[in-house]
Protein backbone atom coordinates (compact mmCIF):
# COMPACT_ATOMS: atom_id res chain seq x y z
CA UNK A 1 0.00 0.00 0.00
CA UNK A 2 1.04 3.58 -0.64
CA UNK A 3 2.21 5.33 2.48
CA UNK A 4 2.10 9.10 2.76
CA UNK A 5 3.60 10.29 6.03
CA UNK A 6 3.19 13.74 7.49
CA UNK A 7 5.76 14.65 10.11
CA UNK A 8 3.38 15.95 12.77
CA UNK A 9 -0.19 15.13 13.67
CA UNK A 10 -0.60 18.24 15.83
CA UNK A 11 1.50 21.40 15.80
CA UNK A 12 1.26 24.64 17.76
CA UNK A 13 3.23 27.69 16.64
CA UNK A 14 3.26 31.41 17.32
CA UNK A 15 2.37 34.29 15.04
CA UNK A 16 5.32 35.37 12.92
CA UNK A 17 7.19 32.07 13.16
CA UNK A 18 8.45 30.28 10.07
CA UNK A 19 6.70 26.90 9.99
CA UNK A 20 7.68 23.79 8.06
CA UNK A 21 5.25 20.95 7.36
CA UNK A 22 6.92 17.86 5.96
CA UNK A 23 5.45 15.10 3.80
CA UNK A 24 7.11 11.91 2.57
CA UNK A 25 5.71 9.26 0.21
CA UNK A 26 7.17 5.83 -0.40
CA UNK A 27 5.72 4.90 -3.81
CA UNK A 28 7.90 6.89 -6.18
CA UNK A 29 4.96 9.09 -7.20
CA UNK A 30 5.67 12.04 -9.46
CA UNK A 31 2.82 14.24 -8.23
CA UNK A 32 2.55 15.65 -4.73
CA UNK A 33 -0.03 18.05 -3.31
CA UNK A 34 -0.69 20.23 -0.29
CA UNK A 35 -4.31 20.96 0.68
CA UNK A 36 -5.87 22.98 3.43
CA UNK A 37 -9.10 21.69 5.01
CA UNK A 38 -11.53 24.04 6.77
CA UNK A 39 -15.10 23.31 7.95
CA UNK A 40 -17.67 24.18 5.32
CA UNK A 41 -15.01 24.80 2.68
CA UNK A 42 -13.80 21.28 1.96
CA UNK A 43 -10.23 20.84 0.79
CA UNK A 44 -8.52 23.62 -1.11
CA UNK A 45 -5.31 23.17 -3.08
CA UNK A 46 -2.38 25.30 -1.92
CA UNK A 47 0.46 24.05 -4.13
CA UNK A 48 1.33 20.97 -6.12
CA UNK A 49 4.43 19.55 -7.73
CA UNK A 50 4.74 17.17 -10.67
CA UNK A 51 8.51 16.71 -10.51
CA UNK A 52 11.55 17.45 -8.39
CA UNK A 53 12.16 21.20 -8.11
CA UNK A 54 8.92 21.88 -10.01
CA UNK A 55 5.92 23.55 -8.37
CA UNK A 56 2.60 25.02 -9.40
CA UNK A 57 0.31 27.34 -7.48
CA UNK A 58 -3.04 25.99 -6.48
CA UNK A 59 -6.13 27.97 -5.54
CA UNK A 60 -4.86 29.56 -2.29
CA UNK A 61 -1.05 29.95 -2.44
CA UNK A 62 -0.84 33.31 -0.65
CA UNK A 63 1.27 33.14 2.51
CA UNK A 64 2.73 29.73 1.61
CA UNK A 65 5.69 28.37 -0.29
CA UNK A 66 6.86 24.83 -1.03
CA UNK A 67 10.04 22.91 -1.59
CA UNK A 68 10.67 19.66 -3.41
CA UNK A 69 14.35 18.81 -3.43
CA UNK A 70 13.81 15.04 -3.55
CA UNK A 71 11.11 13.08 -5.30
CA UNK A 72 9.74 11.53 -2.13
CA UNK A 73 9.56 14.70 -0.02
CA UNK A 74 7.34 17.76 -0.37
CA UNK A 75 7.52 20.52 2.22
CA UNK A 76 5.01 23.27 2.89
CA UNK A 77 6.41 26.47 4.37
CA UNK A 78 4.53 29.22 6.15
CA UNK A 79 6.97 32.11 5.81
CA UNK A 80 5.45 34.16 8.64
CA UNK A 81 2.62 32.29 10.32
CA UNK A 82 -0.62 34.14 10.99
CA UNK A 83 -3.70 33.14 12.98
CA UNK A 84 -5.77 32.76 9.79
CA UNK A 85 -3.49 29.89 8.81
CA UNK A 86 -4.79 27.81 11.71
CA UNK A 87 -6.22 24.79 9.89
CA UNK A 88 -5.86 21.13 8.97
CA UNK A 89 -3.22 20.50 6.31
CA UNK A 90 -3.30 17.39 4.14
CA UNK A 91 -0.56 16.09 1.88
CA UNK A 92 -1.27 13.75 -1.03
CA UNK A 93 0.60 12.00 -3.82
CA UNK A 94 -0.31 10.33 -7.11
CA UNK A 95 1.51 8.74 -10.03
CA UNK A 96 2.06 10.57 -13.30
CA UNK A 97 -0.92 10.58 -15.60
CA UNK A 98 -4.30 12.14 -16.12
CA UNK A 99 -7.18 12.66 -13.79
CA UNK A 100 -7.85 8.94 -13.44
CA UNK A 101 -4.95 8.56 -11.03
CA UNK A 102 -6.40 8.65 -7.49
CA UNK A 103 -4.55 10.60 -4.87
CA UNK A 104 -3.24 8.98 -1.70
CA UNK A 105 -3.42 11.09 1.43
CA UNK A 106 -1.50 11.43 4.66
CA UNK A 107 -3.23 11.61 8.04
CA UNK A 108 -3.12 15.39 8.16
CA UNK A 109 -1.46 17.96 10.42
CA UNK A 110 -3.70 20.05 12.63
CA UNK A 111 -1.84 23.35 12.90
CA UNK A 112 -2.71 26.01 15.47
CA UNK A 113 -1.18 29.48 15.24
CA UNK A 114 -1.40 31.41 18.52
CA UNK B 1 -12.87 27.08 -13.39
CA UNK B 2 -14.41 23.92 -12.12
CA UNK B 3 -16.60 23.94 -9.04
CA UNK B 4 -18.04 21.13 -6.95
CA UNK B 5 -21.03 21.63 -4.65
CA UNK B 6 -22.35 19.41 -1.89
CA UNK B 7 -25.58 20.94 -0.64
CA UNK B 8 -26.04 18.65 2.37
CA UNK B 9 -23.67 19.61 5.22
CA UNK B 10 -25.05 16.78 7.38
CA UNK B 11 -26.99 13.58 6.78
CA UNK B 12 -28.05 10.74 9.04
CA UNK B 13 -29.19 7.19 8.38
CA UNK B 14 -30.29 4.22 10.43
CA UNK B 15 -28.05 1.22 10.45
CA UNK B 16 -28.92 -1.20 7.58
CA UNK B 17 -30.84 1.50 5.70
CA UNK B 18 -29.89 3.27 2.46
CA UNK B 19 -28.72 6.86 2.15
CA UNK B 20 -27.90 9.05 -0.85
CA UNK B 21 -25.40 11.91 -0.75
CA UNK B 22 -25.71 14.60 -3.41
CA UNK B 23 -23.04 16.32 -5.47
CA UNK B 24 -23.21 18.69 -8.42
CA UNK B 25 -20.33 20.10 -10.40
CA UNK B 26 -19.65 22.58 -13.12
CA UNK B 27 -17.12 22.18 -15.93
CA UNK B 28 -16.68 22.97 -19.58
CA UNK B 29 -14.57 19.86 -20.13
CA UNK B 30 -15.98 16.78 -21.84
CA UNK B 31 -13.56 14.24 -20.37
CA UNK B 32 -12.98 14.13 -16.63
CA UNK B 33 -13.18 11.95 -13.54
CA UNK B 34 -15.32 12.13 -10.46
CA UNK B 35 -14.52 10.67 -7.07
CA UNK B 36 -16.05 10.13 -3.66
CA UNK B 37 -13.61 10.16 -0.76
CA UNK B 38 -14.38 9.23 2.83
CA UNK B 39 -12.69 10.81 5.85
CA UNK B 40 -13.41 9.00 9.15
CA UNK B 41 -12.47 10.50 12.54
CA UNK B 42 -8.98 9.05 12.09
CA UNK B 43 -8.57 11.71 9.33
CA UNK B 44 -7.24 9.29 6.73
CA UNK B 45 -8.83 10.15 3.38
CA UNK B 46 -9.97 6.95 1.67
CA UNK B 47 -11.08 6.61 -1.94
CA UNK B 48 -14.59 5.14 -2.02
CA UNK B 49 -15.46 5.12 -5.70
CA UNK B 50 -14.42 6.61 -9.04
CA UNK B 51 -16.41 7.41 -12.19
CA UNK B 52 -15.04 8.12 -15.65
CA UNK B 53 -17.16 10.70 -17.47
CA UNK B 54 -16.98 8.92 -20.83
CA UNK B 55 -18.52 5.78 -19.33
CA UNK B 56 -22.31 5.80 -19.20
CA UNK B 57 -22.44 2.88 -16.76
CA UNK B 58 -22.60 3.91 -13.13
CA UNK B 59 -19.68 2.73 -10.99
CA UNK B 60 -20.30 0.34 -8.09
CA UNK B 61 -18.07 -0.90 -5.27
CA UNK B 62 -19.82 -3.42 -3.04
CA UNK B 63 -22.40 -1.41 -1.00
CA UNK B 64 -21.43 1.86 -2.66
CA UNK B 65 -22.81 2.99 -6.01
CA UNK B 66 -23.15 6.26 -7.88
CA UNK B 67 -25.85 7.87 -9.98
CA UNK B 68 -23.93 9.80 -12.64
CA UNK B 69 -26.01 12.18 -14.72
CA UNK B 70 -23.58 13.87 -17.12
CA UNK B 71 -26.05 16.25 -18.74
CA UNK B 72 -27.28 17.42 -15.35
CA UNK B 73 -23.72 17.46 -13.95
CA UNK B 74 -24.84 15.44 -11.00
CA UNK B 75 -22.91 12.71 -9.18
CA UNK B 76 -24.66 11.23 -6.15
CA UNK B 77 -23.38 8.45 -3.87
CA UNK B 78 -25.71 5.74 -2.61
CA UNK B 79 -24.72 3.70 0.41
CA UNK B 80 -26.77 0.54 0.87
CA UNK B 81 -27.07 -1.48 4.08
CA UNK B 82 -25.38 1.31 6.05
CA UNK B 83 -22.94 0.22 8.74
CA UNK B 84 -21.63 2.04 11.80
CA UNK B 85 -18.21 2.15 10.13
CA UNK B 86 -19.65 4.24 7.30
CA UNK B 87 -19.93 7.23 9.63
CA UNK B 88 -17.52 9.82 8.24
CA UNK B 89 -17.16 13.03 6.27
CA UNK B 90 -17.72 12.35 2.59
CA UNK B 91 -16.17 14.52 -0.11
CA UNK B 92 -17.08 14.66 -3.77
CA UNK B 93 -14.16 15.59 -6.04
CA UNK B 94 -13.50 16.38 -9.70
CA UNK B 95 -10.35 15.88 -11.77
CA UNK B 96 -9.84 16.87 -15.40
CA UNK B 97 -8.51 14.31 -17.85
CA UNK B 98 -5.62 16.42 -19.07
CA UNK B 99 -2.34 14.94 -17.72
CA UNK B 100 -0.68 18.37 -17.68
CA UNK B 101 -2.99 19.33 -14.85
CA UNK B 102 -1.10 16.99 -12.55
CA UNK B 103 -4.38 15.26 -11.75
CA UNK B 104 -5.30 18.09 -9.37
CA UNK B 105 -8.59 17.60 -7.54
CA UNK B 106 -11.36 20.11 -6.87
CA UNK B 107 -13.35 19.15 -3.77
CA UNK B 108 -16.84 19.90 -2.56
CA UNK B 109 -17.59 21.21 0.92
CA UNK B 110 -18.22 17.78 2.39
CA UNK B 111 -21.20 15.95 3.92
CA UNK B 112 -20.97 14.63 7.48
CA UNK B 113 -22.75 11.27 7.64
CA UNK B 114 -24.00 9.90 10.95
CA UNK B 115 -25.10 6.28 11.21
CA UNK B 116 -27.55 5.60 14.03
CA UNK B 117 -27.67 2.12 15.62
Interface residues (C-beta under 8 A of the other chain):
Chain A: X31 X33 X35 X40 X41 X42 X43 X44 X45 X48 X49 X50 X56 X58 X88 X90 X92 X94 X96 X97 X98 X99 X100 X101 X102 X103 X105 X107 X108
Chain B: X4 X6 X9 X32 X33 X35 X42 X43 X44 X45 X47 X50 X52 X91 X95 X96 X97 X98 X99 X101 X102 X103 X104 X105 X106 X107 X108 X109 X110
